[in-house]
Amino acid sequence: MNNALIKEYTATVLAFGFRDETVAPPTPPATAPADPAETAAFAERSLRILDKSRGETLVLFGLGDGEHALALAAGLPESARLIVCETATATARAFLAAHPEWNGRDARTLVLADTSPWAHIYVLAMSGVRPDNAALALNPSLDGDERARYRNLQRLFGSAKPHQAINSSYLSHVGVQAPDLSVGVILAPDEPDLDGFFAQFPDWVKEVVVAWDAAAVPERDIACAAPVRHLARPLDDFAAQRNHVLGHCEGDWVLFLDGDERFSEDVWGLLTACMLVKRLTACWFPRMTLYPDETRCKAGYGLWPDLQLRLFRNEDGVRFTRPVHERLTGVTGRTALVLDAPILHYSRLRKSPDALAAKLERFDAASGGRIRHVLSDDYPTIPRALLSEATFLVGSLSMLLLEENPA
């Protein structure tokens, strides 16, 4: 049982405070008093389901007033663990303050806390919890919108199918060939470390299609193992710029990366595995924003997994919308949440504060003033080593398959 990620992740999230956050001790949400008999019956049913499933983990969605979590903990078999997913940080803080034995060093009862539902799915999966080895329960004390949110989270996690996408080189004896891949990029001529950006692409990539935010293609040497096609188009809004690139991509699949993003060499060696999964139409990747150095990354409150829909079949009807924080639309059918192939985001490490401020001003302008971005030096972070990153020696990528695109 891998509990370290759950404990450290939750501790990091709950330790972080916002400037306008109240300093008063948090209190549990107001709910109707739990009926002891109903609580005991719920715990008995849930533990019976865990026993019949022969699973090692019981996941409870929502703390509520905490009584149902405590009832489950009281009857938990010694061979099992209980994880409670809670998206309200104040509720999680109050519960853990009242029950310090939870999330302790040798604890088998854990609270996983973050405001991001995607973080719950990723942390559960990275901690060895899968729909096929766990029992899932919805806290019956929840009601209204809160109950609907946790029910949706339970259904999404419960419907995901764990899958190992095998690297195509391991299948060479059966003549498997990955589809052609176009990489789409929009770049500013002053983007830092462009040499490093282009150096990441392996020679099996069909083409790298670049739209420069300029009236003419910059006169500079580009060293890249893959063919590069250069376009020049002053940026008006980000969706239009990406659609311009997409219109020039000729591969069966398209992958979009930004100039401050990288895949590791190991992930590039395994990436063809994604395009060989039966009936797959697209892949979501976690984006790991490295900060304050390459050994740590931002986490909590939507900072991770910061899911990005970047790899998709090149089909009619797939387009980007929204002028800033653009969204890919038209993707339907089976999609994958790739667990261990993070997009490494170097923005805070490679750009100066002035360059970052100018970038955010560009985002604000593209939004027509509807969005205002604020740069901060204070973020919750966790050790990068806690999160799963694939290695080529393993020969596969871990993913959760969803029969419908969750976007």
C-alpha positions, 0 to 999 in steps of 0.5 A: 500500500502506497500511502506516502503520496496521499499523506504528503499531498494532503498535508501540502494542500491543507498547510497552504493559506490564501491571503483572504482566508479566514484565520478562524478555526474551520468548522465542519459543514452544517448537516443533519445529525447522523442517525447512529443506527443508519450510520452503523448499517451503512458501515456494515454494508460498505465493509461487506462489499469490501470483503466480497470484492476482495479489495484492499482499499475502501474509498469513501467520497465525502467526509460530511460530518465525519461520522460515517468515516469514523464508523468505517474506520472502527470496523476496518479489517487490518489488511485494508485501508480507508481513504476519504476523498474530500474537496472542501479543505476547511472540512478536511482540516477540521476533521484531521485536527479532531482526529490526529490519528488519521494520516499518521505515520502508520495510519490505514485511515487517510483523508485525501484533500484537494479542491480538484476532482482530477487530483483525487483521481490521479492521486488514487491511481498513483497510490495503487487504488484502481476500480478493480481492486477497491470498493467505492462508497458515497457518503449518505449524509451528503445532499443537494449539489454536494452529493451530485459532485461526489457522485460524479467523482465516484462514477468517473473513477469507477468507470475508468479502465486501467490500461498499460499502453505497450511501447511499439518497439516491443511489438515489432515482431508483429509488424506494428507501426505507429500512425504518423504524428504531427506536432503543432506549436505556436511560438514567440521569436523571443521564447527562451531555450528554443534550441532545447525545445526543438532538440526534444523531438525524435526523428520518428515524428512526421513533422513539427508545424510552427506558427511564429507570432511574427510577420515573417519567419525569424531568421535563425538556425533550428536544429531538429531531428524531425522536419520543421515547417515554419509559418508566420502569423501575428497572434490575435487570439490563441484559439485562432493561432492553434487552428491555423497550425492545425490546418497545416498538420498532415499527420494521422495524429496531432500533438500540441506543445508550447515553447516552455513545455517538454516531454522527457526522453523516456516519455518520447520513447513510449509515446507511440504506445498511446496511438496504438490503443484500440478505438482511442481518439485522444489523450489527456496529460498531466502538466507538471509545473516545475517550481521553485526548481526541477526537483519540485512542482506546484500542486493543489488547488488545480495547479496539478494535474492541470490536465491538458488534452494535447494528443488527438486524432486529426479528424474533421470537426476537431477545433480550438475555441476561446481566445485564451485558455483555449479549449479543444472541441469535437473530440468524442469517444474513448479517451485516456488519462495518461498517468505517468507521462507528464508535460514538464512545464518550465515557464517559471524556471526559464522565463524572467519575472518581466517576461512572465508578467508580459506573457500574462498581460498578453493573456489578459489582452486576448481575453478582452479584459474578462480575465486578469492573471496575477503572478505570485511567488507563493505556491504549494509544492511537492517533491517531483519524485512523489509523482509517477514518471514513466521510464523507457525500461518499463516499456509501457505507459499507465493510463485510465481509459474512459469510453467518453471524453470527460470534457 
